[in-house]
Amino acid sequence: MNSSLVDLLPPLLIVAPILAATLPIALGLRFDRTGWSVAAITTGALFAAAGYLASAVHAGGRVTHTLGGYPRTYGIQLVADQFSILIVLLVTGVATGVLAYTRRGGPRGNTFYTAYLLLVGGLLGISLTGDVFNLFVFLEISSLATYALVASGDGPESAVAALKYLILGTVAASMYLIGVAFVFMATGTLNMVELAEAIPNAERQTLIQAGFAFIVVGFATKVAQWPLHTWQPSAYEQAPDGATPLIAALVSTASAYAFGRLIVTVFEVDYLASMPRAASIVLTVGCVSVLAGTVLAVIQREVKRMLAYSSVSQFGLVIAAYGVVIAGGSETAFTGAAIHLVGHGILKAGLFLSAAIVATSYGARTVDEYAGLAKRRPVVAGAMAVLLFALVGVPPAVGFVGKWYIALGAVEAELWPVAAVIFLSTMLTLAYAARLLEKMYFTPAAGAASARGHGPSTVATDGGEQSDGERGSDGGDESAAEGREDRASDDGAVETPLAAGVSYDPTGGPGRDGPGRSPDPVSSGMVAVVVVAALVAVALGFAGGAFADFLEPFLTEVFN
């Protein structure tokens, strides 16, 4: 491989989407709706470049780029290794796939795609940065873009959700930055590799311990761990349906990756194992979040909120795995955490895309409104069923592999309560997944309409739903309001019985599925990306051993 080209790929992966984010607005001064094309070309190229970089890492090991040639003590390093490249591939792959939905499902505004590309650039920066201060910078870039994406939904609820996220996200970033300041005061460097050498020998160990405590609080909020999770359900529910899959799959995933990176690369396992109560605190945060998230998910009626609380639980598993790593030095648990991060990103992208398709087709947003979905959208329902089974941890899907490695690591470290928590959370995950599957496959659609008790759903000309007055009016057709999510409006809405198997009809009249039906708001590309997510979830399950082999050089470096 061309070594000079490989060396340039890490900075290009970060700079390209940030620069490309200016193009939708600039071109929008002359052309309408150029954002999707710019985003598609950019993310497609990023995915190809990430694949090339991954092959270089696999063949030759770590790829490091030092900006400006300055010494790493005060310079900026970008590092691609076996751990970080998995997240890079996930970010670029999901960002490319989600565009298959937004091409028709929206939002279509140029400003939406500016925030979209900024988010991608920030997430890639989190994945590749080699110093703790620039990690803060990229966390803020991705957070600001996410606030904008959440706020781009219709109605005041989206603005409130974005404000809540903004407040908690700012507090979390401040906690992290204070922690970094304490560590810098004790060591005099910000580079991750040099910090690993300096921390054990630092004279002011109290500053190091205080810094780690602030960092834990900051990332517990960023990763949405109970009880600091309150921003996440509102953000996921109120964000546009086209933005939620990207946010749910990648934002907290990148933060969880960053926390794991700091544990094994900066503070290192041996040092944290000697730090009083470090392992017990991380384990407690993770295990409590696993149980709280699954219990809260079971009682939800809104599908997007249910999946949001599920994310609290699933990320709790990753944090608990980090606790096992600290307590027992378990390579197995860390492998499970890395697999679960990637697998959960794929699963949540597919599940939220499926929910978006259902909402676009029928305005269905609650579990009860999914009744009879398997007959009306058999392919989408089938893909969603596969993804739900994978989320539960049914083999051979990737959800099972990640949980298996984490549980095995807990058993090896003799942390039996952690293994029990994983088993209990699996049962609770099955409970809320089974509710949705039962509605889709075994409850007649006619029963859903009567069970709702408030008449048929209101399906608007933009494919959204006005549910019990909870959705704000968007005041008109989506084509007159670029960048807004396809939700309900009072203008041009038609009363459409869900029980009748009715598909969306933009001409104003309901059309029945089958030959000669009215135009469908769901494109073949939208369905295809959900099917691909389900297939990838299963394929990655079979590749569990390959994951472990790929991570082996990194694990050998950080654990030995």
N, C-alpha and C positions, 0 to 999 in steps of 0.2 A: 504494500500500500504506500501511497505518497505520504511520507511522514510530515512534510510541511503543510499539506492539506488537512491531515488529521489534526495537527496541532492548532489549526485555525478554526476547527469546527466548534469547540466549546464557546468562544466569544461570538461566533456567528449565530449560533443557536439562540443566544440571548439578545443580541443586537437586532437581528433581522425582524422578529415580530414587533419589537418596540418601535423601530423605524417604520415598518409597514403599517403600524397603527395610525400613523398620520395620513396615510393615503386615502382611506374612505372619506375623511372630512375634506381633504384637499380636492380630490376628484369630484366629491359631491357638490362643489361649487359650480361644476359644469354639467355633470352627469348625475342621473338619478340612480340610487340603489346600486352603487358599485361595491359596497362593502362586502357582500357575500363572495364575489369573485376574488377580491383581494385576499380575503381570509382563506378561501379554499386553496388558492395558489400558494399562499405563504405556509399554511399548515401542512399541505401536501409535501412541499419542499423540505420543511422541517422534519417531517416523519422519515423521509428518505435519508436526510442527513443524519438523523438519530440512528437509523439502521446501519449506516456506514460506520458511524462512530462506535456503535456497539460491536460490530465485527472487528474493529481495530482493538477495542478493549479486550475482547475475547481472545484475540490472537496474540497481542503483545502486552497486555496488562494496562496499568493506569496511564491515562493521557493527561498531562499537566500543561497548562498555558499560563505564563506569567506576563501580565499586561505591562508593556513598557520596558520589560527587562529589569525592573527594580527588584532588589532583594525581597524575599518573601516576608521578612520581618515587618516591613511597612508597605510593601507592595500588595498588589491584588492578584491572587491566584485562582484559577478555575481548574477544577479537577473532575475528570470522568473516570470512575472505577466501576467495579462490578455491581456495587450497591446503587450508586447514583444513576447509572445508565438505565437501570430498570425503571426508575421513575421518569427519566427523560423519554423513554419509549412509551410509557403509559400516558404522559402528558400530551405528546405529539399525536399519538394514535387516537386518543379520545377526542382531542380538539379537532382532528380531521373528521372523525366519524359523526360527531354531533352536528356538523354542518349539513349532513344528509337530511337531518330533520328541519333545520332552520331554512333550507332552500325554499320550501313551501310553507312550513308551519310557522315561520317567523320567530322572533322579530326581524324586520327587514331594514330598519333604519341604519344609516351609515354610522351614527354614533354608537350603536350597539356593537358593531364589529370593531370599532376603535377600542372600546373597553374589552372586547373579546380577545383581541390580539395583545393588548397590554397585560391582561391576565396570563396569557400563555407565556409571554416574555418573563413576567415575574416568577412564575412557577418554574420555568427552566433555570432562572437565576438561582432560586432556592436549591434546586437539585445539583447545580454545578459549582457553586461558590466554595472557595477554600478558606474563607475567613469569616469570623463571627459577626463583624460589623456589617459587611456587605450582605450577610444573611438577613440582618435587620432591614436593610434597604430593600431587598427583594421581597421580603415579607410585606412591607408597606406598599410596594408597587402592586403586588397581587391583591392585597386587601382593598386598596382604593378602587381598583378595577372591579372587584367583587361588589363593593358597596354600590357602584354605579349600575351594575347589572341587576342587582336586587331591586334598586329603586326604579328601574325601567319598566316594572310591571304596572298594571292599571290600578288606579284608585289609591286612596290614602293608606290602605293597609301595607302596600309595598314600601311607601315612604317611611312608615313607622318601623317596619321590619329592618329596612336599611339603616335607620337611625339607631335602633337597638344594636345592630351589628357594629355600626361605627363606634358607638360608645364602648362596648365591650372589647372590640378589636383594638381600639386605641389604648385601653387599659392594659390589655395583654401585651401589646408591643412595648409599652412603657415598662412593664415588669421585666420583659426580656432584656431591654436596653439597660436597665438598672443592673441586672445581673451581669451583663457583659462588662459594664463599667467597673463593677467590683472585681471581676476576674482580671481585667486590664490593669487595675491599680495594683493587684498582687503580682502580676507577671510581666507587664510592660510590652505585651504583644497581643495581636489579634488573629494571627495566622493559626489555623487549626492544628497543623503539625507541630509548630513551635509551642503552642499552648500545651499539647500533650507532653512535651518534654519539660516544660517549665512548671506546670501545676504541682506535681508531686514534690518538687524541691522548693516551692515558694515559702518564704518565711511567714507571711501573713495568711495562714490557713483559714482563719475565721472569715476573711474576705472571700476566699474560694467557696466555702460552705454557704455563706450568705448569697453569693452570686448564683450558685446552683439552685438554691431555694427559690429565688426570684425567677430563674429560667423555668423551673418546673411549673410555677403558677402561670407564667406567660403561655407556655405551650399547652397546659391543661385547658386554658381558655381557647386558644387557637384550634385545638383538636376537638373542642366541644366535649369535655369530660364533665360528668356530673359533680357538683351542682353549677358549674360554670358553662353549661351547655345551652342556656336559654335563648341565645341568639339563633341557633341553628334551625330548630323547627320552623320558626317564623320566616327566616330567610329562605329556606327551601320551599315553603308553601307559597309565599307571596312573590317569589322571583318568577319571571316569565317561564313558561314551560320549555322554551328553547334554551334558556340559560341554566335552569336547575340541573340538568344532567352534567354539564361541565363543572359547575360549582360543587355538586355533591360528590362527583368522582375524583376531583383533583385538589381542591383547596385545602381541606383538612388532611388529605393524604400527604400533600407536600409538607405540611407542618409536622405531621407524625414522622415522616422521613427525617426532617431536620432534627427533631428531638432525638431520634435514634442515632443520627450521625454524631451529635454532640456527646451522647453517652459512650459510644464505642471509639470515637476518633479523638475527641477533645479531652474529656475527663477520664476516659478509659475505665474498663470494667474493674480492674484491680483497685484503683483508687476509690471508686465509688463504693466498692464492697467494704472498704475500710472506713468509709464515712458513716458516722452514727445515723441510723434510721433512714438512710437514703433509699435502700431497697424496700423497706416496709412501707414508706410513703408512696413510692411509685406503684408498688403492688396494690396498695389499698385504693388509690385513685382509680387504677384500671379495673379492679374487680368490682368495686361499687358501681362504676359506670356501666359495666357489662350487665349487671343485674337491674339497675335503675332504667337503663335504656330499653331493655327487652320488656320489662313490666309496663313502662309507659307506651311502648309500641303496641302492646296487646290491646290496650284500651282505646286506641285511636279509631275514629271513623273516617277521617280524611286520609286518602291513600298517601299523599305526599308527606303528611305529618307522620304517618306510620313509618314510612321509609326513612324519614329524618331521625326519628328516635331510634330506629334500627342502626343508623350510622353511629349514634352515641355508643351503643353497645358494641358494635364491631370495632370501632377505634379503641374502645376499652380493652378489647382482647389484645390489640397491638401494644398498648401501654402496659398491660399486665405482663406480656411477653418480655418487654424491656425490664420490668421488675424482676422477672425470673433470670434474665441475663445478668443483672447486677447481683442478685442474691446467690446464684449458683454458677455463674460463668458459663451458661449454657449456649453453645453454638447452635444446638438444635432449636431452641426457642427463638433465637435471632433469625434463623432461616425461616421459621414459621411466620415471624412478624413481617419479614420482607415479602414472602409469598402472599400473605394475607393483605398487605397493602396493595399490591398489584391486583390480586383477585377481587378485592372489595371495590377497587376503582372500576374494573370492568363490569362487575355485577350492578353497582349503583348507576352507572351510565346507562346500561341496558334497561334497568327497571324504571328509571325516571323517563327515559325515552318512550318506553311502553305506556307509562301513565300519560305522557303528553299526547301520544297517538290516540288513546282512548278518549281523552278530554277533547281533542280536536274533532274526533268523529261523532261523539254522542254527548259531549258535555258532562260526562260522568267523572266525578271526583271523589265520591265516597265509596266505601267498601260495598255497601248495599247496591249502589248503582252499577256495579260490575256484574250484576246477575245476568246470566245468559250470554256473556261476552264470547265464550268459546264458539257459539254458533254464528255470531255475527262477524267476529274477527278471529278465525281459528288459528291463523299463523301467528298473529300477535299474542294471542292467549297462550299458544304452545310455547313460544319463546319466553314469555313471562313466567310460565310454569317451570321451565328449565332453570331460569335465573333464580326463582324463589327456592327451588330445591337446592341449588348450589349455595344460596345464602344460608339455608338451614345447615348445610354441611353434609349433604347426601353424596356419597362417592359415586363416580370418580371425579366430580367437579372440583374446581380449584378451591371452593370454600371448605371442602373437607380436608384438603391437603394442608392448608394453612393452619386450621384448627388442630389437626393431627400433630403437626410438628410442635406447636405451642404446648399442647397437652403432654406430649412425650417429653419435652424439655422440663415441664413442671414435675412430672413423675421422676425423671432422672435427678432433679434437684431436691426431690422429696418434699415438694411444696404441694401437698395433697389438697388443701383448700382451693388452690388455683385450678387444679384439674376438676374438682367438684363444681366450681363456678362455670367452667367451660361446658360441662355436661348439662347443668341446669339451664344455662343460657340457650343451649341448642334446643332443649325441650320448649322453652318459651318462644324461641324463634319459629319453631314448627307451629306453635299455636297461632301466631298472627299470620304466618304464611298460609296455613290451612284454611283460615277464615276467607282469605281472598280466593284461594283455589276452589273452595266449596261454592262461593258465589259465582265464579266464572263457569264452572263445569256442572254443578248439580242443582243450582237454583234457577228456575224458569224466569225469564225476563219479565213476564207478566206479574209475578209475585213481587218483583222489585218495585214496580210502579205503585202498587197498592200499599206496599210496606212503607214507602217513603211518606205517605200520608199528606203530601202537599202538592199533589197533582203532577203532571208531566214536567220534565225539565224544559227550560227555555234555551233553545239553541239559536245563537245569533248568527248573522251572516259572516262573522269572522271565525266561526267554529268554536266559540266559547260557551260559557254557561253562566246564567244568573241564578245563584243558589241561595234561596231564602233571604235575599237582600244583603248577603254578605259580600258580594262582588260589587265594586264601584262601577258606575256607568262610564264608558269611555267616550261617550258623546258622539259616536259616528263610526263610519267604516274604517277598517284598519289601514286601507290604502291612503287615507288622508292623514294618518298619524304614524309616521315612520318611527321604528324603534320600540313600539308598544307591543306587549304580548297579546296573543290571540285569546282574549277572554270575552266575557259577555258584554253586550251593549243593549240598551233598550231600543235602539233604532233598528228597525228591520228584522226583529226577532220573530221566529215562528214557533208555535207550540208543537212540539214533536214528542209523541209518546215513546219513551225508551223501550217499552215492552213490545213495540211493534217491529223491532228490527230495522229501524229507520236509519238510513245513512244521510249524511249532510248534503244539503242541496243549496248552493249559493244563489240559485235563481229564485229562491223564496218558497219552493214547494218541496215537501218531503218525498224522497225517492227510496224505493225498496232495494236492498242488496240483490245482486244477481244480474243477468243479462239485461242490458238496456237501462241500468240504473242511472241516477243523476250523477253529475261529476262528484268525484270523491276528493275530499280535502287531503287524504292520505296518499302520498305517492309511493311508488314501488321502492324508491330509495329510502324512505322513512321506515318501511317495513324491513327492508334488507339489512339496515344497520342494526336493528334489534335482533334479527336472526343471527347476524355475524357475532354480536356480543354473546349470545347464548352458546354458539359453537365455540367461540374462543374460551369461554368459561369452562367448557367441558375439556377442550384440548389442553388447556393449561393444567387441568387436573391430572391428565396423563403425563404431563411434563414436570411433575413434582421433583423427580430425581434429577432431571436436567437443571432445574432451578438450583438445587443444592450443589451440583457440580460446578455450575457457573459462578456461584458465590464463594466457592472454596478458597480461591486465592485471597479474597478479601477477608474471609473469616480467619484464615491462617495468619494474616498480617495483624489483625486487631486482637486476636485472642491468645497469641503466642509471643 
